[in-house]
Amino acid sequence: MGKLQSKFRKRSDLYRASQGSELDNTCDSQVVQYEPAHQGSINTVTNLSSDLCVSGGSDQAVVVYDWKQGRMCQSFQGHNREVTKVLCYPGSTWIFSASRDKSVLMWDLNQGDEPIQEFCGHELVVNGLAVGPDGRKLCSGSRDNWMCLWDIESGECEHRHNISRNLVTHVCWVPASSSVVQTSEDKTIRVWDSRTWQVTNTFPAKQYIQTHCDVSPSGNYLVSSSNGFGGQGCEATLWDLRQPGCKVVEYRGHLQTTACCMFLPTPHNGLPRVATSSHDGSVKIWDQNTAVCLGTLTLDGAGPLVSLAPSDPTNLLCASFNTGVHVIQLDQGPGQAHGSGPGPGGTPGLDTKVVARF
């Protein structure tokens, strides 16, 4: 794959956010404050490896951060508007970033600070990114109603499909499958076949906009989240992908838009869990099958919590508008200090606490 020259002027200044006392006033005294990764709000965070995460935000930077050591590893400058989504291909050093500048850029942590590939063709902000299991195809979705399938090596768009009012909010590739799932502002979830680039299934429309989705490692389940206000429409929904449109349970408890939903790595006790984050400033951990809330953590002053990245069964990264990325520790226990207590029927609760922030 040849290295391509960025079409955007490289910004010479590396953003640094100052450490203010106001941040310290909103969190527990035991929280470690690392060097901030971004200036301004953070829109998206994901994992590159067990100790490296990638984030993007309003400062237009794509940042690789060692969250265990508390240090910035790399800051990629190439977008000329805020970054909306970042994605990493598992087992590699590839990073993909989408932006309000209508483009998708591909970076390699080991190949300098310029993009190695560009994917240009959308007419509005790109909100969805997904890479196929073999690492050869990239799917992108935008508010322009287009779903696009790209060849990663050549950067060429192989398929495009426009569906009226399909303002894409998020995209997921089903593991070990040719299927791609996307959520939309038209309240609909669609399943695409990447071989034909046609919609194979459409879920029954929810009452509110679908903001995000995630697919379980087994490929059997999908979780989607909804916008809303005043506790109405702020749920996440578990679907059975083997029976498209079959709703299993709903996770209700947030008071404002549920912006992100993720399957968590299974802990030693084998209890499958789902995490959600909301504009109400809280993160909730749920029993996947029963929808019992196992733990709630409210981050005062953090603003909308818009993105989650589970690192392992006990660590969860959470991106916020106001106070950077938070490292949340999940400990099995009664949940007396920071999280909710045991659920109904004696279900174990979780101690949830922020241990670091950057």
HELIX and SHEET records of a PDB file:
HELIX    1   1 SER A   21  ASP A   24  1                                   4    
HELIX    2   2 PRO A  344  GLY A  346  5                                   3    
SHEET    1   A 5 VAL A  32  GLN A  33  0                                        
SHEET    2   A 5 LEU A 350  ARG A 357  1                                        
SHEET    3   A 5 VAL A 325  GLN A 332 -1                                        
SHEET    4   A 5 ASN A 315  SER A 320 -1                                        
SHEET    5   A 5 LEU A 305  ASP A 312 -1                                        
SHEET    1   B 4 ILE A  42  ASN A  47  0                                        
SHEET    2   B 4 LEU A  52  GLY A  57 -1                                        
SHEET    3   B 4 ALA A  61  ASP A  66 -1                                        
SHEET    4   B 4 ARG A  71  GLN A  77 -1                                        
SHEET    1   C 4 VAL A  83  CYS A  88  0                                        
SHEET    2   C 4 TRP A  94  SER A  99 -1                                        
SHEET    3   C 4 SER A 103  ASP A 108 -1                                        
SHEET    4   C 4 GLN A 117  CYS A 120 -1                                        
SHEET    1   D 4 VAL A 126  VAL A 131  0                                        
SHEET    2   D 4 LYS A 137  SER A 142 -1                                        
SHEET    3   D 4 TRP A 146  ASP A 151 -1                                        
SHEET    4   D 4 CYS A 157  ASN A 162 -1                                        
SHEET    1   E 4 VAL A 168  TRP A 173  0                                        
SHEET    2   E 4 SER A 179  SER A 184 -1                                        
SHEET    3   E 4 ILE A 189  ASP A 193 -1                                        
SHEET    4   E 4 GLN A 198  THR A 202 -1                                        
SHEET    1   F 4 GLN A 210  VAL A 215  0                                        
SHEET    2   F 4 TYR A 221  SER A 226 -1                                        
SHEET    3   F 4 ALA A 236  ASP A 240 -1                                        
SHEET    4   F 4 CYS A 246  TYR A 251 -1                                        
SHEET    1   G 4 THR A 258  PHE A 263  0                                        
SHEET    2   G 4 ARG A 273  SER A 278 -1                                        
SHEET    3   G 4 SER A 282  ASP A 287 -1                                        
SHEET    4   G 4 CYS A 293  THR A 298 -1                                        
END                                                                             
